[in-house]
Amino acid sequence: MKKACWSMAVAFVLVAGSSMAADVHWSYTGEVAPAHWSELDPAYEMCAKGMNQSPIDLTGFVEADLAPITFHYTGLATEVVNNGHTIQANYTAGSTIEVAGKIFQLKQFHFHSPSENTINGESFPLEAHFVHVAEDGSLAVVSVLFQIGEENEALARLWKQMPRKAGKKAAMASQVRAQDLMPEDRDYYRYNGSLTTPPCTEGVLWLVMKQPLTISKAQVDEFIHVMHHDNNRPVQPVHARPVLQ
């Protein structure tokens, strides 16, 4: 992958609310919805031309000897940002995952409703993306899906602090830790994909947790009320990519 593409991808991860490419406006509705992203700026061409785009419908699984993901999550979320596209929690330095001998640093996590990835055609009311960056600039996203059930205590603390207006951010007054939003069972699906927002950079390692967590319907409704609309990109063609489990 070209160095310039990775620079854009890493900038997206590090800068909350960055829409890249001279702040070209994109969204999930109307004339700047996902179907039109590639038309908004040449830097977004992969949104239409890419052959390894995310999200996808995870199906047709290929059995593989996947090594466990080694989580070294310490620290906590330092601030919560409403960037107009999602609610994003920026994270203290030092938390990592190790996948097949490669170490990735956790930078932030954010949310989509309904879920972006689906499993055997099933959509979920919420999906969290934990975004990690390696020293070489490559990206790994751990995805956690949520199903309707009991209220999620960690999300309750985060929702209480999330700004209601786009462009606003707030320091965290109560602790929210990434490990509190991870399932006990760490079995996962793995596939190669992309960012799910412009510039849709490919080469992203996707690690989708098999076990969903619970969230109450009221918590989902609160998130959607703050976002004002769904904030998920539709599933993309899988092409020849295997989904490993």
Stockholm file with secondary structure:
# STOCKHOLM 1.0

chainA/1-245         MKKACWSMAVAFVLVAGSSMAADVHWSYTGEVAPAHWSELDPAYEMCAKGMNQSPIDLTGFVEADLAPITFHYTGLATEVVNNGHTIQANYTAGSTIEVAGKIFQLKQFHFHSPSENTINGESFPLEAHFVHVAEDGSLAVVSVLFQIGEENEALARLWKQMPRKAGKKAAMASQVRAQDLMPEDRDYYRYNGSLTTPPCTEGVLWLVMKQPLTISKAQVDEFIHVMHHDNNRPVQPVHARPVLQ
#=GR chainA/1-245 SS CCHHHHHHHHHHHHSTTCCCTTTCCCCSSGGGSGGGHHHHCGGGTHHHHCSSCSCCEECSCBCCCCCCCEEECCSCEEEEEECSSCEEEEECTTCEEEETTEEEEEEEEEEESSCSSEETTBCCSEEEEEEEECTTSCEEEEEEEEEESSCCHHHHHHHHHSCSSTTEEEECSSCCCGGGGSCSCCCEEEEEEECSSTTCCEEEEEEEESSCEEECHHHHHHHHHHHSSCCCCCCCCCTTCCCBC
#=GC SS_cons         CCHHHHHHHHHHHHSTTCCCTTTCCCCSSGGGSGGGHHHHCGGGTHHHHCSSCSCCEECSCBCCCCCCCEEECCSCEEEEEECSSCEEEEECTTCEEEETTEEEEEEEEEEESSCSSEETTBCCSEEEEEEEECTTSCEEEEEEEEEESSCCHHHHHHHHHSCSSTTEEEECSSCCCGGGGSCSCCCEEEEEEECSSTTCCEEEEEEEESSCEEECHHHHHHHHHHHSSCCCCCCCCCTTCCCBC
//
